Amino acid sequence: MDAQALAPPAPLPERLQRRQQERQQQLERRQQEKREQKVTEEQGEFFQRTFQAERAAVEQLLAAPALEEAALRLQQLRKFLSDSVRFLPSYDLRQAQETLHKLQGALNDSRDRLKPKKKFAFKCRKKEASAPPSSSSSAGPAAVAPEAAPVPSGLIGLECETLVKGAAEVEKRDVLLSDLRNCTVKLLGSPSALHVRHVRDSRVLCGPVATSVLVDGCSGCVLAFPCQQLRAHDTRDTKVYVQVTSRAIVEDCSGIQFAPFSWSYEGMDRDFEISGLDRSRNNWREVDDFNWLVRDVQSPNWSIIPERERITHWD
């Protein structure tokens, strides 16, 4: 009897041991889920506080107006949202994207309001060649006209034309290309901004654009340019060879294809220096589609041009 009293207790049956292990694992899972839920809630609260504070800051800069700083803060806010996607509920994500959309629209509207009235310096080469001499040139070699501030330049309403504009005609100017059909346009210089509107079945090649390229209502085109910002609206079946330092934006577009900028011309290095663009930054394949809010699914409205289909010899 004494030996039986001193014997160790019999081990639990294997079935009971498994049940005990399962209960322990379930308890640990619930505790882990609670910890993760708490972290997610804290991250969401931090996101909302930071996002709303930055949104208010951008709105104040737009009202100032301090548009360049507003553009920079808006770009940083867009990156903050992109970095936070993994823990944001879908509703909060859509709300934040809509806020960014509205802020970008307000920024574009403010830029348009502050631009000087467009006085187009040229429409076609024939008119430029036949332009009468200026009063300063008639005064003789000694007369030197004062340097004028850059004025917007444009090519409007042309068809089946091939036009080449040098740096003197586009450098630091706001250039508009509008209502062109079956044209080829080469801009050898660094514009301050480029607007491509209602252009059909044409090719537009441009040197480094210091700020924004706005493409609106175009179709069947091939476009190539480096720029700081790119926004395409109501455009379809167009190939864009781009170097862009921020993320490109498309809206109400279809059939847009992107590839890295590959056009070159003599003097481009100088034009990059004038533009101030950072050549080491190229987000050519980073595109935000304002009509497609599903972050984990590729938008059907834009795609990458396969390498075998890209233009390599532009001339």
C-alpha positions as CSV (number, residue, x, y, z in Angstrom):
1,M,0.0,0.0,0.0
2,D,2.8,2.4,0.8
3,A,4.4,1.8,-2.6
4,Q,1.1,2.6,-4.3
5,A,0.7,5.8,-2.4
6,L,4.2,7.0,-3.5
7,A,3.6,6.2,-7.2
8,P,3.3,9.3,-9.6
9,P,-0.2,10.1,-10.9
10,A,-1.2,8.4,-14.1
11,P,-0.7,10.6,-17.2
12,L,-3.8,12.2,-18.8
13,P,-5.3,10.3,-21.7
14,E,-4.0,11.5,-25.1
15,R,-7.5,12.7,-26.1
16,L,-7.6,15.0,-23.0
17,Q,-4.1,16.3,-23.6
18,R,-5.0,17.3,-27.2
19,R,-8.1,19.1,-26.0
20,Q,-6.1,21.0,-23.4
21,Q,-3.5,22.0,-26.1
22,E,-6.3,23.2,-28.4
23,R,-7.9,25.3,-25.7
24,Q,-4.5,26.8,-24.9
25,Q,-3.9,27.6,-28.6
26,Q,-7.4,29.2,-28.9
27,L,-6.7,31.3,-25.9
28,E,-3.4,32.5,-27.3
29,R,-5.0,33.3,-30.7
30,R,-7.8,35.3,-29.0
31,Q,-5.2,37.3,-27.1
32,Q,-3.1,37.9,-30.2
33,E,-6.2,39.0,-32.1
34,K,-7.1,41.5,-29.4
35,R,-3.5,42.8,-29.4
36,E,-3.6,43.2,-33.2
37,Q,-7.0,44.8,-33.1
38,K,-5.8,47.3,-30.6
39,V,-2.7,48.1,-32.8
40,T,-5.0,48.5,-35.8
41,E,-7.3,50.9,-34.0
42,E,-4.3,52.9,-32.7
43,Q,-2.9,53.1,-36.3
44,G,-6.3,54.1,-37.7
45,E,-6.6,56.9,-35.1
46,F,-3.1,58.1,-35.8
47,F,-3.8,58.1,-39.5
48,Q,-7.0,60.1,-39.2
49,R,-5.4,62.7,-36.9
50,T,-2.4,63.1,-39.2
51,F,-4.4,63.0,-42.5
52,Q,-6.9,65.6,-41.3
53,A,-4.1,67.9,-40.0
54,E,-2.2,67.6,-43.3
55,R,-5.4,68.2,-45.3
56,A,-6.1,71.4,-43.3
57,A,-2.5,72.5,-43.9
58,V,-2.8,72.0,-47.7
59,E,-6.1,73.9,-47.7
60,Q,-4.4,76.8,-45.9
61,L,-1.6,76.9,-48.4
62,L,-4.0,76.9,-51.3
63,A,-5.8,79.9,-49.7
64,A,-2.6,81.8,-49.2
65,P,-1.8,81.0,-52.0
66,A,1.4,79.1,-51.8
67,L,0.9,76.6,-54.5
68,E,4.3,75.0,-54.8
69,E,4.4,74.2,-51.1
70,A,0.8,73.0,-51.3
71,A,1.8,70.7,-54.2
72,L,4.7,69.3,-52.2
73,R,2.5,68.7,-49.1
74,L,-0.2,67.1,-51.2
75,Q,2.4,64.7,-52.7
76,Q,3.6,63.8,-49.2
77,L,0.0,63.2,-48.1
78,R,-0.6,60.9,-51.1
79,K,2.4,58.9,-50.1
80,F,1.2,58.8,-46.5
81,L,-2.1,57.3,-47.7
82,S,-0.3,54.8,-49.9
83,D,1.8,53.6,-46.9
84,S,-1.3,53.2,-44.7
85,V,-3.4,51.2,-47.1
86,R,-2.7,47.8,-45.5
87,F,-4.6,48.6,-42.2
88,L,-7.3,51.1,-43.4
89,P,-10.9,49.9,-43.8
90,S,-12.2,50.2,-47.3
91,Y,-14.5,53.1,-46.4
92,D,-11.8,55.2,-44.8
93,L,-9.6,54.5,-47.9
94,R,-12.3,55.7,-50.3
95,Q,-12.9,58.8,-48.2
96,A,-9.2,59.7,-48.1
97,Q,-8.8,59.1,-51.9
98,E,-11.8,61.4,-52.6
99,T,-10.2,64.1,-50.3
100,L,-7.0,63.8,-52.3
101,H,-8.9,64.1,-55.5
102,K,-10.7,67.3,-54.4
103,L,-7.4,68.8,-53.1
104,Q,-5.7,68.1,-56.4
105,G,-8.6,69.7,-58.3
106,A,-8.4,72.8,-56.1
107,L,-4.7,73.0,-56.7
108,N,-5.2,72.8,-60.5
109,D,-7.9,75.4,-60.4
110,S,-5.7,77.8,-58.4
111,R,-2.9,77.3,-60.8
112,D,-5.2,78.1,-63.8
113,R,-6.5,81.2,-62.1
114,L,-3.0,82.6,-61.4
115,K,-1.8,82.0,-65.0
116,P,-1.5,85.0,-67.2
117,K,-3.9,85.3,-70.1
118,K,-2.7,83.3,-73.0
119,K,-1.3,85.3,-75.9
120,F,-0.2,82.8,-78.4
121,A,3.1,83.7,-80.0
122,F,2.7,81.4,-82.9
123,K,0.3,79.2,-84.8
124,C,2.4,77.9,-87.6
125,R,5.7,78.4,-89.2
126,K,4.4,80.3,-92.2
127,K,2.9,83.0,-90.0
128,E,6.1,83.3,-88.1
129,A,8.2,83.6,-91.3
130,S,5.9,86.4,-92.6
131,A,5.7,88.4,-89.4
132,P,6.6,92.0,-89.9
133,P,9.8,93.3,-88.3
134,S,9.4,94.8,-84.9
135,S,9.9,98.5,-84.2
136,S,13.0,97.7,-82.2
137,S,14.6,95.9,-85.2
138,S,13.9,98.8,-87.5
139,A,15.9,101.1,-85.1
140,G,19.1,99.5,-86.3
141,P,21.7,97.3,-84.7
142,A,22.2,99.6,-81.7
143,A,18.6,99.3,-80.6
144,V,18.3,96.5,-78.0
145,A,14.8,95.6,-76.8
146,P,14.4,95.0,-73.1
147,E,14.0,91.4,-72.1
148,A,10.3,90.6,-71.8
149,A,8.7,88.2,-69.4
150,P,7.9,84.8,-71.0
151,V,4.4,84.6,-72.4
152,P,2.4,81.5,-73.2
153,S,2.9,80.0,-76.6
154,G,0.7,77.7,-78.6
155,L,0.0,75.6,-81.7
156,I,-3.7,75.6,-82.4
157,G,-6.0,74.2,-85.1
158,L,-3.4,72.5,-87.3
159,E,-3.7,69.4,-89.5
160,C,-1.1,67.1,-91.1
161,E,1.8,69.4,-90.1
162,T,5.3,68.6,-88.8
163,L,6.6,71.4,-86.5
164,V,9.8,71.8,-84.6
165,K,10.2,74.5,-82.0
166,G,13.6,75.4,-80.5
167,A,14.5,76.4,-77.0
168,A,14.1,80.2,-77.8
169,E,10.4,79.6,-78.5
170,V,9.5,77.3,-75.6
171,E,12.0,77.8,-72.8
172,K,10.3,78.8,-69.5
173,R,7.0,79.3,-71.3
174,D,3.6,77.8,-70.8
175,V,3.0,76.0,-74.0
176,L,-0.5,75.0,-75.4
177,L,-1.1,72.4,-78.1
178,S,-4.8,72.4,-79.0
179,D,-7.0,70.9,-81.7
180,L,-4.3,69.3,-83.7
181,R,-5.0,66.4,-86.2
182,N,-2.4,64.1,-87.6
183,C,0.5,66.3,-86.6
184,T,4.1,65.7,-85.3
185,V,5.3,68.3,-82.9
186,K,8.8,68.5,-81.4
187,L,9.6,71.0,-78.7
188,L,13.4,71.2,-78.2
189,G,13.6,73.0,-74.9
190,S,12.3,73.2,-71.4
191,P,8.8,74.7,-71.1
192,S,7.5,75.7,-67.7
193,A,4.3,73.8,-68.3
194,L,2.7,71.9,-71.2
195,H,-1.1,71.6,-72.1
196,V,-2.2,69.1,-74.7
197,R,-5.9,69.5,-75.4
198,H,-8.2,67.9,-78.0
199,V,-5.3,66.4,-80.0
200,R,-6.0,63.5,-82.3
201,D,-3.8,60.9,-84.0
202,S,-0.6,63.0,-83.4
203,R,2.9,62.6,-82.0
204,V,4.1,65.1,-79.4
205,L,7.8,65.0,-78.3
206,C,8.9,67.5,-75.7
207,G,12.0,68.3,-73.6
208,P,12.0,68.5,-69.8
209,V,8.9,70.3,-68.5
210,A,9.7,72.1,-65.3
211,T,6.2,71.6,-63.7
212,S,3.1,70.0,-65.0
213,V,1.8,68.3,-68.2
214,L,-1.9,68.3,-68.5
215,V,-3.5,66.1,-71.2
216,D,-7.2,66.5,-71.9
217,G,-9.6,65.1,-74.5
218,C,-6.9,63.4,-76.6
219,S,-7.0,60.1,-78.5
220,G,-4.8,58.0,-80.7
221,C,-1.6,59.9,-79.7
222,V,2.0,59.2,-78.8
223,L,3.4,61.5,-76.2
224,A,6.9,61.7,-74.8
225,F,8.2,64.1,-72.2
226,P,9.9,64.3,-68.7
227,C,8.0,66.4,-66.2
228,Q,7.3,66.9,-62.5
229,Q,3.6,66.1,-62.6
230,L,1.4,64.4,-65.2
231,R,-2.4,64.5,-65.2
232,A,-4.5,63.0,-68.0
233,H,-8.2,63.5,-68.3
234,D,-10.9,62.2,-70.8
235,T,-8.2,60.6,-72.9
236,R,-8.1,57.3,-74.7
237,D,-5.9,55.0,-76.7
238,T,-2.8,57.0,-76.1
239,K,0.8,55.9,-75.4
240,V,2.8,58.0,-73.0
241,Y,6.6,57.7,-72.7
242,V,7.3,59.6,-69.6
243,Q,9.8,60.4,-66.9
244,V,7.9,61.9,-63.9
245,T,9.1,62.7,-60.4
246,S,5.7,62.3,-58.8
247,R,2.9,59.8,-59.5
248,A,1.0,60.2,-62.7
249,I,-2.8,60.7,-62.4
250,V,-5.5,59.5,-64.9
251,E,-9.2,60.3,-64.7
252,D,-12.0,59.4,-67.0
253,C,-9.5,57.7,-69.3
254,S,-9.3,54.4,-71.1
255,G,-6.6,52.6,-73.1
256,I,-3.7,54.7,-71.7
257,Q,-0.4,52.9,-71.9
258,F,2.9,54.0,-70.2
259,A,6.6,53.4,-70.9
260,P,9.8,55.1,-69.7
261,F,10.8,58.2,-71.6
262,S,13.3,57.4,-74.3
263,W,13.4,60.3,-76.8
264,S,16.6,62.4,-76.9
265,Y,18.0,65.3,-78.9
266,E,21.1,67.4,-78.8
267,G,21.1,69.8,-75.8
268,M,18.7,67.8,-73.7
269,D,21.2,67.7,-70.8
270,R,21.2,71.5,-70.7
271,D,17.4,71.6,-70.7
272,F,17.2,69.2,-67.8
273,E,19.4,71.6,-65.8
274,I,17.1,74.5,-66.7
275,S,14.0,72.5,-65.7
276,G,15.4,71.6,-62.3
277,L,14.0,68.0,-62.6
278,D,15.7,65.3,-60.6
279,R,16.8,62.8,-63.3
280,S,17.3,60.1,-60.7
281,R,13.6,60.0,-59.8
282,N,11.3,58.3,-62.4
283,N,7.9,57.0,-61.3
284,W,6.8,56.3,-64.9
285,R,4.9,53.2,-63.9
286,E,3.3,54.6,-60.7
287,V,-0.2,55.7,-61.8
288,D,-3.2,56.8,-59.7
289,D,-6.5,56.2,-61.4
290,F,-9.2,58.4,-59.8
291,N,-11.9,56.2,-61.3
292,W,-10.5,53.0,-59.8
293,L,-10.4,52.7,-56.0
294,V,-9.6,49.0,-55.6
295,R,-6.0,49.2,-54.5
296,D,-5.1,45.5,-54.8
297,V,-6.5,45.1,-58.4
298,Q,-4.9,46.7,-61.5
299,S,-7.0,49.4,-63.1
300,P,-8.4,48.4,-66.5
301,N,-8.0,51.9,-67.7
302,W,-4.2,52.0,-68.1
303,S,-1.4,49.5,-68.6
304,I,2.4,49.2,-69.3
305,I,3.6,49.0,-72.9
306,P,5.3,45.7,-73.4
307,E,9.0,46.1,-74.1
308,R,8.9,44.6,-77.5
309,E,6.2,47.1,-78.6
310,R,8.0,50.2,-77.3
311,I,9.4,52.8,-79.7
312,T,13.2,52.8,-79.7
313,H,14.1,54.8,-82.9
314,W,12.1,58.0,-82.8
315,D,13.3,59.4,-86.2
